[in-house]
């Protein structure tokens, strides 16, 4: 093919080719959007599970250190003291347990966020003396944490029950 023939031959797309290409792109976009929403939701669920595990483990370590400090007579607990932290901030600030440690033992660097906390309510807390199904926090200590989201997880369970 000579130079003159290449210049004179039409190189553009017809209207039909453009319509077909746009239809294919629309079909691909309509399948990718729900998939990306599912991926985002799954990511938030994984983050929720990870943060709940982190908080609950920190609470358990706090309680273990309290029990150890009492056993070794480093602290004298009051009658109603359960050994659980009064609030989540105590896990960040730390405690030396009356000399059990030569430093303040900190259990968390920061309080992890609740990925499903849309209204900035914070974590749902439960005290040691609260009923397991109670939605009212007695504000005595922090025995357990949960999300306050009322949404349903991808597996059909409620996030607040995790």
TIDRENLUM-94563 format. One record per residue: residue number from 0; residue in one letter; y, x, z of N, C-alpha, C in turn. Coordinates in nm, 3 decimals, padded with zeros to 5 digits, m for minus. Layout:
BEGIN
NUM / A / Y / X / Z / Y / X / Z / Y / X / Z
...
//
This chain:
BEGIN
0 / X / m00.116 / 00.084 / 00.000 / 00.000 / 00.000 / 00.000 / 00.123 / 00.089 / 00.000
1 / X / 00.211 / 00.063 / m00.093 / 00.331 / 00.144 / m00.106 / 00.437 / 00.100 / m00.005
2 / X / 00.541 / 00.181 / 00.005 / 00.649 / 00.154 / 00.097 / 00.719 / 00.023 / 00.063
3 / X / 00.739 / m00.003 / m00.064 / 00.808 / m00.125 / m00.109 / 00.724 / m00.249 / m00.076
4 / X / 00.591 / m00.239 / m00.090 / 00.504 / m00.354 / m00.059 / 00.503 / m00.381 / 00.091
5 / X / 00.508 / m00.275 / 00.174 / 00.509 / m00.296 / 00.319 / 00.638 / m00.363 / 00.364
6 / X / 00.748 / m00.332 / 00.304 / 00.876 / m00.391 / 00.342 / 00.881 / m00.537 / 00.301
7 / X / 00.830 / m00.573 / 00.185 / 00.841 / m00.709 / 00.134 / 00.736 / m00.804 / 00.194
8 / X / 00.627 / m00.753 / 00.254 / 00.524 / m00.842 / 00.310 / 00.573 / m00.899 / 00.444
9 / X / 00.546 / m01.028 / 00.468 / 00.592 / m01.090 / 00.594 / 00.510 / m01.035 / 00.712
10 / X / 00.580 / m00.997 / 00.819 / 00.515 / m00.939 / 00.937 / 00.527 / m01.029 / 01.059
11 / X / 00.598 / m01.140 / 01.056 / 00.622 / m01.226 / 01.171 / 00.506 / m01.319 / 01.199
12 / X / 00.517 / m01.394 / 01.309 / 00.417 / m01.492 / 01.347 / 00.458 / m01.630 / 01.298
13 / X / 00.360 / m01.709 / 01.261 / 00.389 / m01.846 / 01.221 / 00.408 / m01.931 / 01.346
14 / X / 00.464 / m02.049 / 01.329 / 00.485 / m02.140 / 01.442 / 00.353 / m02.178 / 01.505
15 / X / 00.252 / m02.199 / 01.426 / 00.120 / m02.235 / 01.478 / 00.062 / m02.124 / 01.565
16 / X / 00.075 / m02.001 / 01.523 / 00.027 / m01.888 / 01.603 / 00.101 / m01.880 / 01.737
17 / X / 00.230 / m01.905 / 01.737 / 00.308 / m01.904 / 01.861 / 00.265 / m02.016 / 01.956
18 / X / 00.240 / m02.135 / 01.902 / 00.197 / m02.249 / 01.984 / 00.061 / m02.220 / 02.046
19 / X / m00.030 / m02.164 / 01.970 / m00.163 / m02.131 / 02.021 / m00.154 / m02.023 / 02.131
20 / X / m00.072 / m01.922 / 02.108 / m00.055 / m01.816 / 02.208 / 00.005 / m01.872 / 02.337
21 / X / 00.103 / m01.961 / 02.323 / 00.164 / m02.022 / 02.442 / 00.063 / m02.110 / 02.517
22 / X / m00.021 / m02.182 / 02.445 / m00.122 / m02.266 / 02.509 / m00.221 / m02.182 / 02.587
23 / X / m00.263 / m02.071 / 02.529 / m00.356 / m01.980 / 02.598 / m00.291 / m01.924 / 02.725
24 / X / m00.166 / m01.883 / 02.714 / m00.095 / m01.830 / 02.831 / m00.080 / m01.937 / 02.940
25 / X / m00.053 / m02.061 / 02.900 / m00.040 / m02.170 / 02.998 / m00.172 / m02.196 / 03.070
26 / X / m00.281 / m02.192 / 02.998 / m00.413 / m02.211 / 03.060 / m00.443 / m02.098 / 03.157
27 / X / m00.416 / m01.976 / 03.119 / m00.438 / m01.862 / 03.207 / m00.351 / m01.871 / 03.332
28 / X / m00.226 / m01.909 / 03.316 / m00.135 / m01.920 / 03.430 / m00.180 / m02.031 / 03.525
29 / X / m00.230 / m02.140 / 03.471 / m00.273 / m02.251 / 03.557 / m00.399 / m02.217 / 03.636
30 / X / m00.478 / m02.121 / 03.592 / m00.596 / m02.080 / 03.668 / m00.562 / m01.970 / 03.768
31 / X / m00.463 / m01.888 / 03.739 / m00.428 / m01.777 / 03.827 / m00.349 / m01.825 / 03.949
32 / X / m00.263 / m01.924 / 03.935 / m00.179 / m01.970 / 04.045 / m00.261 / m02.021 / 04.164
33 / X / m00.356 / m02.113 / 04.146 / m00.437 / m02.155 / 04.262 / m00.519 / m02.041 / 04.322
34 / X / m00.564 / m01.951 / 04.239 / m00.639 / m01.837 / 04.289 / m00.552 / m01.749 / 04.377
35 / X / m00.428 / m01.727 / 04.339 / m00.339 / m01.644 / 04.420 / m00.305 / m01.713 / 04.552
36 / X / m00.294 / m01.846 / 04.551 / m00.270 / m01.918 / 04.677 / m00.390 / m01.906 / 04.770
37 / X / m00.509 / m01.910 / 04.715 / m00.630 / m01.894 / 04.796 / m00.637 / m01.754 / 04.855
38 / X / m00.601 / m01.655 / 04.776 / m00.602 / m01.517 / 04.824 / m00.500 / m01.500 / 04.937
39 / X / m00.382 / m01.558 / 04.922 / m00.280 / m01.549 / 05.026 / m00.327 / m01.615 / 05.155
40 / X / m00.389 / m01.732 / 05.144 / m00.438 / m01.803 / 05.263 / m00.549 / m01.723 / 05.331
41 / X / m00.639 / m01.668 / 05.253 / m00.748 / m01.587 / 05.309 / m00.691 / m01.463 / 05.380
42 / X / m00.588 / m01.403 / 05.324 / m00.525 / m01.287 / 05.386 / m00.464 / m01.325 / 05.521
43 / X / m00.397 / m01.441 / 05.526 / m00.340 / m01.487 / 05.653 / m00.448 / m01.518 / 05.755
44 / X / m00.560 / m01.573 / 05.710 / m00.671 / m01.601 / 05.801 / m00.728 / m01.472 / 05.859
45 / X / m00.744 / m01.370 / 05.774 / m00.794 / m01.241 / 05.823 / m00.697 / m01.179 / 05.924
46 / X / m00.567 / m01.191 / 05.896 / m00.467 / m01.138 / 05.987 / m00.471 / m01.213 / 06.120
47 / X / m00.489 / m01.345 / 06.116 / m00.499 / m01.424 / 06.239 / m00.620 / m01.380 / 06.321
48 / X / m00.735 / m01.366 / 06.257 / m00.855 / m01.322 / 06.329 / m00.834 / m01.184 / 06.392
49 / X / m00.774 / m01.095 / 06.316 / m00.750 / m00.958 / 06.364 / m00.654 / m00.959 / 06.483
50 / X / m00.547 / m01.036 / 06.475 / m00.448 / m01.040 / 06.582 / m00.503 / m01.107 / 06.708
51 / X / m00.583 / m01.213 / 06.690 / m00.646 / m01.277 / 06.806 / m00.742 / m01.180 / 06.875
52 / X / m00.820 / m01.108 / 06.797 / m00.914 / m01.010 / 06.854 / m00.839 / m00.900 / 06.928
53 / X / m00.729 / m00.854 / 06.871 / m00.648 / m00.749 / 06.933 / m00.590 / m00.796 / 07.066
54 / X / m00.533 / m00.915 / 07.068 / m00.475 / m00.969 / 07.191 / m00.581 / m00.994 / 07.298
55 / X / m00.691 / m01.054 / 07.259 / m00.796 / m01.085 / 07.356 / m00.861 / m00.958 / 07.412
56 / X / m00.876 / m00.857 / 07.329 / m00.930 / m00.730 / 07.377 / m00.834 / m00.665 / 07.476
57 / X / m00.704 / m00.669 / 07.447 / m00.604 / m00.612 / 07.537 / m00.605 / m00.686 / 07.671
58 / X / m00.617 / m00.818 / 07.669 / m00.624 / m00.896 / 07.793 / m00.748 / m00.857 / 07.873
59 / X / m00.860 / m00.840 / 07.805 / m00.985 / m00.801 / 07.872 / m00.973 / m00.662 / 07.937
60 / X / m00.912 / m00.566 / 07.866 / m00.893 / m00.433 / 07.922 / m00.800 / m00.437 / 08.043
61 / X / m00.698 / m00.518 / 08.035 / m00.605 / m00.535 / 08.147 / m00.681 / m00.586 / 08.270
62 / X / m00.764 / m00.686 / 08.251 / m00.843 / m00.743 / 08.361 / m00.942 / m00.640 / 08.417
63 / X / m01.007 / m00.564 / 08.330 / m01.100 / m00.460 / 08.375 / m01.029 / m00.356 / 08.462
64 / X / m00.908 / m00.315 / 08.421 / m00.833 / m00.217 / 08.500 / m00.789 / m00.276 / 08.634
65 / X / m00.750 / m00.402 / 08.635 / m00.716 / m00.469 / 08.761 / m00.836 / m00.467 / 08.855
66 / X / m00.952 / m00.508 / 08.805 / m01.073 / m00.511 / 08.888 / m01.110 / m00.372 / 08.939
67 / X / m01.094 / m00.272 / 08.854 / m01.126 / m00.134 / 08.893 / m01.027 / m00.085 / 09.000
68 / X / m00.899 / m00.118 / 08.985 / m00.799 / m00.077 / 09.083 / m00.825 / m00.145 / 09.217
69 / X / m00.869 / m00.269 / 09.216 / m00.904 / m00.338 / 09.341 / m01.028 / m00.275 / 09.404
70 / X / m01.127 / m00.246 / 09.322 / m01.252 / m00.188 / 09.371 / m01.229 / m00.050 / 09.434
71 / X / m01.140 / 00.028 / 09.372 / m01.109 / 00.162 / 09.424 / m00.997 / 00.160 / 09.528
72 / X / m00.956 / 00.039 / 09.567 / m00.854 / 00.018 / 09.670 / m00.720 / 00.083 / 09.636
73 / X / m00.686 / 00.082 / 09.509 / m00.556 / 00.131 / 09.464 / m00.449 / 00.023 / 09.479
74 / X / m00.491 / m00.103 / 09.467 / m00.401 / m00.216 / 09.486 / m00.470 / m00.320 / 09.575
75 / X / m00.389 / m00.401 / 09.639 / m00.442 / m00.510 / 09.720 / m00.395 / m00.640 / 09.654
76 / X / m00.488 / m00.716 / 09.601 / m00.446 / m00.839 / 09.531 / m00.408 / m00.949 / 09.629
77 / X / m00.319 / m01.036 / 09.583 / m00.285 / m01.152 / 09.664 / m00.396 / m01.256 / 09.650
78 / X / m00.392 / m01.358 / 09.730 / m00.500 / m01.457 / 09.735 / m00.519 / m01.528 / 09.601
79 / X / m00.412 / m01.568 / 09.538 / m00.422 / m01.646 / 09.414 / m00.419 / m01.560 / 09.288
80 / X / m00.420 / m01.429 / 09.302 / m00.408 / m01.342 / 09.185 / m00.543 / m01.333 / 09.112
81 / X / m00.539 / m01.358 / 08.982 / m00.662 / m01.358 / 08.902 / m00.690 / m01.223 / 08.837
82 / X / m00.586 / m01.142 / 08.820 / m00.604 / m01.013 / 08.755 / m00.568 / m01.014 / 08.608
83 / X / m00.531 / m01.131 / 08.559 / m00.486 / m01.141 / 08.419 / m00.335 / m01.122 / 08.415
84 / X / m00.280 / m01.076 / 08.304 / m00.136 / m01.051 / 08.297 / m00.056 / m01.182 / 08.312
85 / X / 00.064 / m01.170 / 08.370 / 00.150 / m01.287 / 08.386 / 00.204 / m01.337 / 08.252
86 / X / 00.222 / m01.245 / 08.159 / 00.270 / m01.280 / 08.024 / 00.224 / m01.171 / 07.928
87 / X / 00.241 / m01.197 / 07.801 / 00.196 / m01.100 / 07.699 / 00.277 / m00.972 / 07.702
88 / X / 00.401 / m00.980 / 07.748 / 00.487 / m00.863 / 07.751 / 00.432 / m00.756 / 07.846
89 / X / 00.357 / m00.795 / 07.948 / 00.297 / m00.697 / 08.040 / 00.198 / m00.606 / 07.967
90 / X / 00.136 / m00.657 / 07.862 / 00.042 / m00.575 / 07.785 / 00.115 / m00.465 / 07.710
91 / X / 00.241 / m00.489 / 07.677 / 00.322 / m00.389 / 07.607 / 00.384 / m00.292 / 07.706
92 / X / 00.434 / m00.345 / 07.818 / 00.502 / m00.260 / 07.917 / 00.407 / m00.170 / 07.993
93 / X / 00.287 / m00.218 / 08.021 / 00.187 / m00.136 / 08.087 / 00.193 / m00.142 / 08.238
94 / X / 00.097 / m00.074 / 08.301 / 00.085 / m00.073 / 08.447 / 00.008 / 00.054 / 08.485
95 / X / 00.042 / 00.114 / 08.599 / m00.035 / 00.232 / 08.641 / m00.136 / 00.197 / 08.750
96 / X / m00.140 / 00.073 / 08.791 / m00.240 / 00.020 / 08.883 / m00.247 / 00.096 / 09.015
97 / X / m00.130 / 00.122 / 09.073 / m00.125 / 00.186 / 09.205 / m00.175 / 00.329 / 09.205
98 / X / m00.166 / 00.396 / 09.094 / m00.210 / 00.535 / 09.085 / m00.348 / 00.552 / 09.023
99 / X / m00.405 / 00.444 / 08.973 / m00.533 / 00.455 / 08.903 / m00.520 / 00.547 / 08.782
100 / X / m00.404 / 00.540 / 08.719 / m00.370 / 00.628 / 08.607 / m00.245 / 00.705 / 08.643
101 / X / m00.231 / 00.828 / 08.596 / m00.110 / 00.904 / 08.626 / 00.010 / 00.860 / 08.539
102 / X / m00.008 / 00.759 / 08.463 / 00.094 / 00.707 / 08.372 / 00.077 / 00.556 / 08.363
103 / X / 00.174 / 00.491 / 08.304 / 00.160 / 00.348 / 08.280 / 00.067 / 00.329 / 08.162
104 / X / m00.045 / 00.265 / 08.185 / m00.138 / 00.238 / 08.074 / m00.087 / 00.117 / 07.998
105 / X / m00.062 / 00.138 / 07.870 / m00.016 / 00.030 / 07.783 / m00.133 / m00.018 / 07.700
106 / X / m00.140 / m00.149 / 07.681 / m00.254 / m00.209 / 07.611 / m00.221 / m00.247 / 07.468
107 / X / m00.093 / m00.264 / 07.438 / m00.047 / m00.296 / 07.303 / 00.082 / m00.219 / 07.274
108 / X / 00.102 / m00.182 / 07.151 / 00.231 / m00.122 / 07.111 / 00.337 / m00.230 / 07.095
109 / X / 00.293 / m00.343 / 07.044 / 00.380 / m00.458 / 07.027 / 00.292 / m00.582 / 07.022
110 / X / 00.353 / m00.696 / 07.045 / 00.278 / m00.821 / 07.038 / 00.266 / m00.859 / 06.890
111 / X / 00.144 / m00.869 / 06.839 / 00.129 / m00.900 / 06.697 / 00.173 / m01.044 / 06.669
112 / X / 00.227 / m01.069 / 06.550 / 00.274 / m01.204 / 06.518 / 00.159 / m01.297 / 06.480
113 / X / 00.186 / m01.424 / 06.496 / 00.092 / m01.528 / 06.451 / 00.127 / m01.557 / 06.305
114 / X / 00.038 / m01.528 / 06.211 / 00.071 / m01.548 / 06.070 / 00.090 / m01.694 / 06.031
115 / X / 00.045 / m01.788 / 06.112 / 00.061 / m01.929 / 06.082 / 00.170 / m01.994 / 06.167
116 / X / 00.252 / m01.914 / 06.231 / 00.360 / m01.964 / 06.316 / 00.483 / m01.992 / 06.231
117 / X / 00.487 / m02.110 / 06.171 / 00.596 / m02.146 / 06.080 / 00.724 / m02.182 / 06.155
118 / X / 00.711 / m02.233 / 06.277 / 00.827 / m02.282 / 06.352 / 00.867 / m02.190 / 06.466
119 / X / 00.816 / m02.067 / 06.465 / 00.847 / m01.964 / 06.564 / 00.825 / m02.014 / 06.706
120 / X / 00.709 / m02.075 / 06.729 / 00.671 / m02.122 / 06.861 / 00.603 / m02.014 / 06.942
121 / X / 00.556 / m01.911 / 06.878 / 00.483 / m01.806 / 06.947 / 00.337 / m01.844 / 06.963
122 / X / 00.265 / m01.761 / 07.034 / 00.123 / m01.784 / 07.056 / 00.103 / m01.897 / 07.156
123 / X / m00.007 / m01.969 / 07.139 / m00.048 / m02.068 / 07.238 / m00.121 / m01.994 / 07.350
124 / X / m00.083 / m02.019 / 07.473 / m00.141 / m01.948 / 07.586 / m00.222 / m02.043 / 07.673
125 / X / m00.321 / m01.986 / 07.742 / m00.402 / m02.062 / 07.836 / m00.421 / m01.977 / 07.961
126 / X / m00.399 / m02.037 / 08.076 / m00.416 / m01.967 / 08.203 / m00.562 / m01.976 / 08.247
127 / X / m00.597 / m01.893 / 08.343 / m00.735 / m01.889 / 08.392 / m00.779 / m02.023 / 08.449
128 / X / m00.689 / m02.094 / 08.515 / m00.723 / m02.220 / 08.579 / m00.709 / m02.340 / 08.486
129 / X / m00.655 / m02.321 / 08.366 / m00.640 / m02.432 / 08.272 / m00.776 / m02.473 / 08.216
130 / X / m00.787 / m02.600 / 08.180 / m00.908 / m02.648 / 08.114 / m00.917 / m02.587 / 07.974
131 / X / m01.038 / m02.563 / 07.924 / m01.052 / m02.503 / 07.791 / m00.988 / m02.586 / 07.679
132 / X / m00.988 / m02.719 / 07.691 / m00.932 / m02.804 / 07.586 / m00.787 / m02.843 / 07.612
133 / X / m00.728 / m02.791 / 07.717 / m00.593 / m02.828 / 07.754 / m00.491 / m02.777 / 07.652
134 / X / m00.392 / m02.858 / 07.623 / m00.284 / m02.816 / 07.533 / m00.160 / m02.781 / 07.614
135 / X / m00.168 / m02.794 / 07.746 / m00.055 / m02.764 / 07.834 / m00.084 / m02.634 / 07.908
136 / X / 00.011 / m02.543 / 07.902 / m00.002 / m02.411 / 07.965 / 00.059 / m02.418 / 08.104
137 / X / m00.017 / m02.380 / 08.207 / 00.032 / m02.390 / 08.345 / 00.123 / m02.274 / 08.385
138 / X / 00.139 / m02.174 / 08.299 / 00.234 / m02.064 / 08.320 / 00.202 / m01.978 / 08.442
139 / X / 00.073 / m01.963 / 08.474 / 00.034 / m01.880 / 08.588 / m00.002 / m01.739 / 08.545
140 / X / m00.084 / m01.727 / 08.445 / m00.127 / m01.599 / 08.391 / m00.169 / m01.622 / 08.246
141 / X / m00.209 / m01.517 / 08.178 / m00.255 / m01.530 / 08.039 / m00.402 / m01.494 / 08.035
142 / X / m00.485 / m01.595 / 08.024 / m00.630 / m01.577 / 08.018 / m00.678 / m01.574 / 07.873
143 / X / m00.613 / m01.653 / 07.787 / m00.654 / m01.660 / 07.647 / m00.533 / m01.693 / 07.560
144 / X / m00.543 / m01.661 / 07.432 / m00.438 / m01.691 / 07.335 / m00.499 / m01.764 / 07.217
145 / X / m00.414 / m01.839 / 07.150 / m00.457 / m01.909 / 07.028 / m00.334 / m01.935 / 06.944
146 / X / m00.356 / m01.974 / 06.820 / m00.245 / m02.012 / 06.736 / m00.207 / m02.156 / 06.769
147 / X / m00.083 / m02.192 / 06.744 / m00.040 / m02.329 / 06.767 / m00.039 / m02.410 / 06.637
148 / X / m00.091 / m02.351 / 06.532 / m00.097 / m02.418 / 06.402 / m00.196 / m02.534 / 06.407
149 / X / m00.160 / m02.645 / 06.343 / m00.249 / m02.761 / 06.337 / m00.323 / m02.767 / 06.204
150 / X / m00.311 / m02.663 / 06.124 / m00.374 / m02.660 / 05.992 / m00.525 / m02.639 / 06.004
151 / X / m00.593 / m02.671 / 05.896 / m00.738 / m02.652 / 05.887 / m00.767 / m02.527 / 05.806
152 / X / m00.862 / m02.449 / 05.853 / m00.899 / m02.325 / 05.785 / m00.982 / m02.355 / 05.661
153 / X / m01.005 / m02.254 / 05.581 / m01.082 / m02.270 / 05.458 / m01.227 / m02.306 / 05.487
154 / X / m01.276 / m02.270 / 05.606 / m01.414 / m02.304 / 05.642 / m01.426 / m02.442 / 05.707
155 / X / m01.314 / m02.515 / 05.719 / m01.316 / m02.651 / 05.773 / m01.286 / m02.661 / 05.921
156 / X / m01.274 / m02.549 / 05.991 / m01.241 / m02.552 / 06.134 / m01.089 / m02.552 / 06.151
157 / X / m01.047 / m02.587 / 06.271 / m00.904 / m02.583 / 06.304 / m00.867 / m02.442 / 06.349
158 / X / m00.752 / m02.392 / 06.304 / m00.710 / m02.259 / 06.344 / m00.693 / m02.251 / 06.495
159 / X / m00.646 / m02.358 / 06.558 / m00.622 / m02.354 / 06.703 / m00.750 / m02.339 / 06.783
160 / X / m00.867 / m02.365 / 06.721 / m00.996 / m02.353 / 06.789 / m01.057 / m02.214 / 06.776
161 / X / m00.994 / m02.126 / 06.703 / m01.049 / m01.991 / 06.685 / m01.038 / m01.912 / 06.811
//
